[in-house]
Amino acid sequence: MDQPVLILIFVVFLWIVIFRRLRAAQRHGPAGDSMKLARLEAKVDLLMKHAGITYDPHANVPPGVLDALRAGQKIEAIRLYRQATGVDLKTAKDFVESL
């Protein structure tokens, strides 16, 4: 395997670790976890920059979310996003508002 593929696999692995830590922080809520998560995100950002990989969090919006927003149904868009991703209400609201 060439180096960009290995870096991509490593970045995906780190995102999985970050996602699991975020889910644990959402369940337990200790303040220290958010600092650890911020450090992990910074490391992943540096690795992605070094590998020349860009990440757009809005690239793969679940089906129906954008349609609901275009129709002026913000609450429905939040509900659809939560249903598709399993995130909490605040995270879904923040994401939908960022669209």
N, CA, C and O atoms as a DFTB+ gen file, in Angstrom:
396 C
 N C O
     1  1       0.838      -1.186       0.000
     2  2       0.000       0.000       0.000
     3  2       0.879       1.243       0.000
     4  3       1.945       1.275       0.615
     5  1       0.409       2.255      -0.698
     6  2       1.194       3.479      -0.707
     7  2       0.861       4.355       0.501
     8  3      -0.135       4.128       1.188
     9  1       1.684       5.334       0.746
    10  2       1.589       6.142       1.963
    11  2       0.258       6.892       2.099
    12  3      -0.287       6.893       3.203
    13  1      -0.310       7.530       1.064
    14  2      -1.583       8.234       1.245
    15  2      -2.715       7.310       1.707
    16  3      -3.569       7.724       2.492
    17  1      -2.726       6.081       1.232
    18  2      -3.766       5.135       1.646
    19  2      -3.609       4.804       3.125
    20  3      -4.595       4.754       3.860
    21  1      -2.371       4.576       3.564
    22  2      -2.128       4.288       4.972
    23  2      -2.507       5.470       5.854
    24  3      -3.075       5.286       6.930
    25  1      -2.199       6.671       5.408
    26  2      -2.565       7.860       6.179
    27  2      -4.078       7.987       6.251
    28  3      -4.620       8.322       7.304
    29  1      -4.762       7.728       5.155
    30  2      -6.218       7.794       5.145
    31  2      -6.812       6.774       6.117
    32  3      -7.742       7.100       6.855
    33  1      -6.299       5.567       6.128
    34  2      -6.780       4.545       7.054
    35  2      -6.549       5.002       8.492
    36  3      -7.422       4.833       9.343
    37  1      -5.389       5.574       8.765
    38  2      -5.085       6.060      10.110
    39  2      -6.024       7.184      10.512
    40  3      -6.485       7.220      11.653
    41  1      -6.318       8.101       9.599
    42  2      -7.221       9.213       9.895
    43  2      -8.623       8.693      10.183
    44  3      -9.277       9.159      11.116
    45  1      -9.083       7.744       9.400
    46  2     -10.406       7.159       9.640
    47  2     -10.443       6.493      11.011
    48  3     -11.426       6.628      11.740
    49  1      -9.385       5.779      11.365
    50  2      -9.303       5.149      12.681
    51  2      -9.387       6.205      13.783
    52  3     -10.105       6.020      14.765
    53  1      -8.658       7.306      13.625
    54  2      -8.711       8.360      14.641
    55  2     -10.096       8.981      14.751
    56  3     -10.546       9.296      15.852
    57  1     -10.780       9.160      13.616
    58  2     -12.134       9.711      13.674
    59  2     -13.070       8.761      14.424
    60  3     -13.959       9.210      15.147
    61  1     -12.876       7.471      14.257
    62  2     -13.689       6.503      14.996
    63  2     -13.427       6.645      16.493
    64  3     -14.359       6.635      17.297
    65  1     -12.160       6.777      16.859
    66  2     -11.816       6.958      18.273
    67  2     -12.449       8.235      18.811
    68  3     -13.009       8.240      19.907
    69  1     -12.360       9.315      18.042
    70  2     -12.944      10.582      18.471
    71  2     -14.454      10.446      18.622
    72  3     -15.019      10.919      19.609
    73  1     -15.104       9.816      17.675
    74  2     -16.551       9.654      17.729
    75  2     -16.955       8.864      18.970
    76  3     -17.922       9.227      19.641
    77  1     -16.232       7.793      19.286
    78  2     -16.558       6.988      20.466
    79  2     -16.357       7.795      21.747
    80  3     -17.150       7.691      22.683
    81  1     -15.293       8.597      21.786
    82  2     -15.055       9.438      22.972
    83  2     -16.138      10.505      23.100
    84  3     -16.580      10.818      24.205
    85  1     -16.558      11.053      21.984
    86  2     -17.617      12.053      22.014
    87  2     -18.903      11.448      22.547
    88  3     -19.582      12.055      23.376
    89  1     -19.237      10.264      22.080
    90  2     -20.438       9.586      22.577
    91  2     -20.338       9.320      24.077
    92  3     -21.319       9.490      24.801
    93  1     -19.155       8.900      24.553
    94  2     -18.958       8.653      25.980
    95  2     -19.074       9.957      26.757
    96  3     -19.653       9.982      27.843
    97  1     -18.528      11.042      26.209
    98  2     -18.610      12.337      26.887
    99  2     -20.057      12.815      26.960
   100  3     -20.457      13.439      27.943
   101  1     -20.839      12.525      25.928
   102  2     -22.247      12.922      25.933
   103  2     -23.014      12.157      27.002
   104  3     -23.935      12.697      27.614
   105  1     -22.642      10.913      27.226
   106  2     -23.328      10.107      28.244
   107  2     -22.900      10.488      29.657
   108  3     -23.731      10.542      30.564
   109  1     -21.618      10.750      29.849
   110  2     -21.102      10.967      31.200
   111  2     -20.828      12.429      31.507
   112  3     -20.971      12.853      32.654
   113  1     -20.446      13.192      30.528
   114  2     -20.296      14.620      30.664
   115  2     -19.138      15.170      31.479
   116  3     -19.219      16.333      31.874
   117  1     -18.059      14.432      31.770
   118  2     -16.970      15.053      32.515
   119  2     -16.245      16.100      31.681
   120  3     -16.062      15.933      30.475
   121  1     -15.839      17.175      32.334
   122  2     -15.199      18.284      31.626
   123  2     -13.861      17.871      31.018
   124  3     -13.478      18.392      29.971
   125  1     -13.153      16.956      31.646
   126  2     -11.859      16.528      31.132
   127  2     -11.954      15.853      29.785
   128  3     -11.029      15.958      28.980
   129  1     -13.048      15.163      29.517
   130  2     -13.213      14.490      28.231
   131  2     -13.280      15.487      27.077
   132  3     -12.783      15.212      25.985
   133  1     -13.892      16.640      27.321
   134  2     -13.996      17.616      26.231
   135  2     -12.617      18.168      25.872
   136  3     -12.353      18.466      24.708
   137  1     -11.733      18.305      26.870
   138  2     -10.372      18.762      26.576
   139  2      -9.601      17.689      25.815
   140  3      -8.855      18.006      24.888
   141  1      -9.771      16.422      26.195
   142  2      -9.107      15.331      25.484
   143  2      -9.615      15.267      24.047
   144  3      -8.843      15.057      23.112
   145  1     -10.905      15.448      23.887
   146  2     -11.501      15.412      22.560
   147  2     -10.957      16.546      21.690
   148  3     -10.671      16.342      20.511
   149  1     -10.818      17.724      22.264
   150  2     -10.283      18.858      21.505
   151  2      -8.844      18.576      21.058
   152  3      -8.464      18.918      19.938
   153  1      -8.047      17.953      21.933
   154  2      -6.674      17.610      21.555
   155  2      -6.660      16.574      20.441
   156  3      -5.868      16.679      19.504
   157  1      -7.534      15.568      20.537
   158  2      -7.606      14.554      19.484
   159  2      -8.024      15.167      18.148
   160  3      -7.471      14.831      17.101
   161  1      -8.998      16.062      18.197
   162  2      -9.443      16.708      16.963
   163  2      -8.321      17.527      16.345
   164  3      -8.160      17.531      15.124
   165  1      -7.543      18.220      17.171
   166  2      -6.424      19.011      16.656
   167  2      -5.388      18.108      15.990
   168  3      -4.833      18.461      14.950
   169  1      -5.127      16.947      16.585
   170  2      -4.160      16.012      16.007
   171  2      -4.658      15.471      14.670
   172  3      -3.897      15.369      13.709
   173  1      -5.928      15.131      14.621
   174  2      -6.489      14.620      13.369
   175  2      -6.443      15.702      12.292
   176  3      -6.133      15.416      11.135
   177  1      -6.751      16.943      12.672
   178  2      -6.684      18.041      11.703
   179  2      -5.274      18.189      11.131
   180  3      -5.106      18.392       9.929
   181  1      -4.263      18.086      11.997
   182  2      -2.878      18.180      11.520
   183  2      -2.525      17.028      10.584
   184  3      -1.881      17.236       9.555
   185  1      -2.944      15.817      10.936
   186  2      -2.671      14.666      10.075
   187  2      -3.353      14.816       8.719
   188  3      -2.763      14.518       7.681
   189  1      -4.591      15.277       8.740
   190  2      -5.319      15.461       7.489
   191  2      -4.656      16.528       6.624
   192  3      -4.549      16.375       5.408
   193  1      -4.213      17.609       7.263
   194  2      -3.538      18.670       6.514
   195  2      -2.248      18.140       5.901
   196  3      -1.943      18.423       4.742
   197  1      -1.499      17.379       6.673
   198  2      -0.242      16.808       6.186
   199  2      -0.486      15.857       5.013
   200  3       0.307      15.816       4.072
   201  1      -1.576      15.098       5.065
   202  2      -1.882      14.133       4.011
   203  2      -2.584      14.778       2.815
   204  3      -2.793      14.127       1.791
   205  1      -2.948      16.060       2.945
   206  2      -3.638      16.737       1.857
   207  2      -5.091      16.335       1.733
   208  3      -5.671      16.413       0.650
   209  1      -5.688      15.902       2.845
   210  2      -7.084      15.457       2.859
   211  2      -7.941      16.586       3.404
   212  3      -7.616      17.185       4.429
   213  1      -9.039      16.873       2.713
   214  2      -9.975      17.870       3.222
   215  2     -11.223      17.167       3.730
   216  3     -11.619      16.120       3.218
   217  1     -11.830      17.757       4.736
   218  2     -13.027      17.174       5.329
   219  2     -14.128      18.218       5.332
   220  3     -13.959      19.316       5.862
   221  1     -15.233      17.873       4.748
   222  2     -16.393      18.753       4.740
   223  2     -17.517      18.049       5.491
   224  3     -18.081      17.083       4.977
   225  1     -17.860      18.510       6.705
   226  2     -18.892      17.826       7.486
   227  2     -20.275      17.886       6.852
   228  3     -21.164      17.122       7.226
   229  1     -20.461      18.793       5.893
   230  2     -21.764      18.917       5.250
   231  2     -21.851      18.165       3.932
   232  3     -22.861      18.244       3.232
   233  1     -20.785      17.430       3.590
   234  2     -20.763      16.740       2.298
   235  2     -21.767      15.593       2.244
   236  3     -22.342      15.328       1.188
   237  1     -21.983      14.919       3.348
   238  2     -22.870      13.757       3.357
   239  2     -24.038      13.963       4.307
   240  3     -24.220      13.199       5.255
   241  1     -24.820      14.989       4.053
   242  2     -25.990      15.260       4.882
   243  2     -27.019      14.161       4.615
   244  3     -27.299      13.846       3.458
   245  1     -27.591      13.568       5.683
   246  2     -28.575      12.493       5.485
   247  2     -29.746      12.928       4.610
   248  3     -30.103      14.105       4.578
   249  1     -30.344      11.967       3.899
   250  2     -31.458      12.287       2.997
   251  2     -32.617      12.941       3.742
   252  3     -32.968      12.549       4.855
   253  1     -33.188      13.927       3.109
   254  2     -34.369      14.579       3.664
   255  2     -34.061      15.794       4.516
   256  3     -34.915      16.667       4.667
   257  1     -32.870      15.874       5.075
   258  2     -32.546      16.988       5.969
   259  2     -32.535      18.309       5.192
   260  3     -33.159      19.284       5.609
   261  1     -31.833      18.332       4.077
   262  2     -31.792      19.562       3.278
   263  2     -33.160      19.899       2.696
   264  3     -33.528      21.070       2.605
   265  1     -33.913      18.869       2.302
   266  2     -35.257      19.115       1.769
   267  2     -36.150      19.748       2.824
   268  3     -36.905      20.674       2.528
   269  1     -36.068      19.249       4.063
   270  2     -36.874      19.809       5.154
   271  2     -36.465      21.256       5.421
   272  3     -37.320      22.107       5.665
   273  1     -35.174      21.537       5.379
   274  2     -34.720      22.913       5.601
   275  2     -35.210      23.842       4.498
   276  3     -35.663      24.955       4.765
   277  1     -35.115      23.376       3.265
   278  2     -35.577      24.202       2.141
   279  2     -37.068      24.491       2.233
   280  3     -37.539      25.530       1.770
   281  1     -37.810      23.557       2.838
   282  2     -39.253      23.737       3.009
   283  2     -39.575      24.547       4.263
   284  3     -40.746      24.758       4.580
   285  1     -38.548      25.002       4.976
   286  2     -38.771      25.802       6.173
   287  2     -39.127      24.982       7.402
   288  3     -39.657      25.524       8.372
   289  1     -38.843      23.681       7.378
   290  2     -39.194      22.793       8.486
   291  2     -37.931      22.434       9.275
   292  3     -37.396      21.330       9.164
   293  1     -37.477      23.392      10.066
   294  2     -36.234      23.216      10.816
   295  2     -36.338      22.080      11.838
   296  3     -35.401      21.295      11.984
   297  1     -37.441      21.989      12.527
   298  2     -37.617      20.935      13.539
   299  2     -37.614      19.556      12.885
   300  3     -37.037      18.609      13.419
   301  1     -38.255      19.451      11.736
   302  2     -38.259      18.178      11.007
   303  2     -36.847      17.815      10.552
   304  3     -36.452      16.650      10.604
   305  1     -36.091      18.817      10.107
   306  2     -34.707      18.577       9.680
   307  2     -33.872      18.068      10.856
   308  3     -33.069      17.148      10.701
   309  1     -34.065      18.666      12.023
   310  2     -33.343      18.225      13.228
   311  2     -33.739      16.798      13.574
   312  3     -32.882      15.977      13.899
   313  1     -35.029      16.496      13.507
   314  2     -35.513      15.143      13.813
   315  2     -34.915      14.119      12.850
   316  3     -34.466      13.054      13.274
   317  1     -34.908      14.438      11.569
   318  2     -34.346      13.525      10.572
   319  2     -32.855      13.314      10.788
   320  3     -32.351      12.199      10.644
   321  1     -32.148      14.391      11.135
   322  2     -30.710      14.262      11.376
   323  2     -30.443      13.395      12.602
   324  3     -29.547      12.550      12.582
   325  1     -31.207      13.598      13.659
   326  2     -31.042      12.773      14.864
   327  2     -31.350      11.308      14.557
   328  3     -30.632      10.413      15.003
   329  1     -32.401      11.072      13.807
   330  2     -32.791       9.707      13.457
   331  2     -31.702       9.016      12.642
   332  3     -31.435       7.831      12.845
   333  1     -31.075       9.740      11.730
   334  2     -30.063       9.146      10.854
   335  2     -28.723       8.945      11.552
   336  3     -27.995       8.004      11.237
   337  1     -28.391       9.827      12.504
   338  2     -27.055       9.780      13.097
   339  2     -27.023       9.301      14.539
   340  3     -25.992       8.813      15.001
   341  1     -28.128       9.431      15.258
   342  2     -28.161       9.018      16.662
   343  2     -27.556      10.029      17.614
   344  3     -27.286       9.692      18.766
   345  1     -27.332      11.264      17.170
   346  2     -26.750      12.281      18.047
   347  2     -27.824      12.880      18.947
   348  3     -29.019      12.681      18.730
   349  1     -27.374      13.623      19.969
   350  2     -28.323      14.251      20.890
   351  2     -28.953      15.484      20.242
   352  3     -28.533      15.920      19.170
   353  1     -29.955      16.030      20.903
   354  2     -30.733      17.138      20.348
   355  2     -29.868      18.373      20.080
   356  3     -29.985      18.985      19.019
   357  1     -29.009      18.743      21.020
   358  2     -28.182      19.937      20.849
   359  2     -27.228      19.788      19.666
   360  3     -27.075      20.718      18.874
   361  1     -26.593      18.636      19.543
   362  2     -25.676      18.402      18.428
   363  2     -26.413      18.490      17.101
   364  3     -25.930      19.109      16.153
   365  1     -27.589      17.867      17.038
   366  2     -28.384      17.912      15.804
   367  2     -28.811      19.330      15.484
   368  3     -28.740      19.754      14.330
   369  1     -29.254      20.070      16.492
   370  2     -29.685      21.457      16.286
   371  2     -28.516      22.299      15.781
   372  3     -28.672      23.066      14.831
   373  1     -27.360      22.164      16.399
   374  2     -26.172      22.918      15.973
   375  2     -25.797      22.587      14.536
   376  3     -25.469      23.477      13.751
   377  1     -25.847      21.298      14.193
   378  2     -25.489      20.891      12.836
   379  2     -26.470      21.466      11.823
   380  3     -26.061      22.027      10.806
   381  1     -27.764      21.327      12.098
   382  2     -28.776      21.812      11.162
   383  2     -28.677      23.319      11.017
   384  3     -28.840      23.846       9.916
   385  1     -28.411      24.022      12.114
   386  2     -28.274      25.475      12.029
   387  2     -27.028      25.874      11.238
   388  3     -26.996      26.941      10.626
   389  1     -26.013      25.027      11.250
   390  2     -24.804      25.347      10.481
   391  2     -25.019      25.179       8.984
   392  3     -24.246      25.702       8.181
   393  1     -26.072      24.446       8.603
   394  2     -26.360      24.264       7.180
   395  2     -26.949      25.552       6.625
   396  3     -27.268      25.624       5.438
